């Protein structure tokens, strides 16, 4: 996530990270 917006892997190369941005690394895991 960048600033609470999920960024899909296909869009990673188009994202610019700015000094004030908030970054969160998330990983979805299936299970049951």
C-alpha positions in Angstrom: 0.0 0.0 0.0 1.0 3.6 -0.7 -0.9 6.1 1.3 -3.7 3.5 2.1 -4.1 2.7 -1.6 -3.3 -0.9 -2.7 -0.8 -1.0 -5.6 -1.0 -4.0 -7.8 2.3 -5.7 -8.7 1.8 -4.8 -12.4 1.8 -1.1 -11.4 4.9 -1.1 -9.2 7.2 0.3 -11.9 4.9 3.3 -12.3 4.8 4.3 -8.7 6.8 7.2 -7.4 7.6 7.2 -3.7 7.7 10.7 -2.1 9.3 11.6 1.2 6.0 12.0 3.1 4.4 8.8 1.7 3.3 6.1 4.0 4.3 2.6 2.8 2.9 -0.7 4.1 4.0 -4.1 2.7 1.1 -6.6 2.7 0.9 -10.2 1.6 -2.4 -12.0 1.2 -2.5 -15.6 2.3 -5.3 -18.0 1.6 -6.4 -20.6 4.1 -9.3 -22.0 5.9 
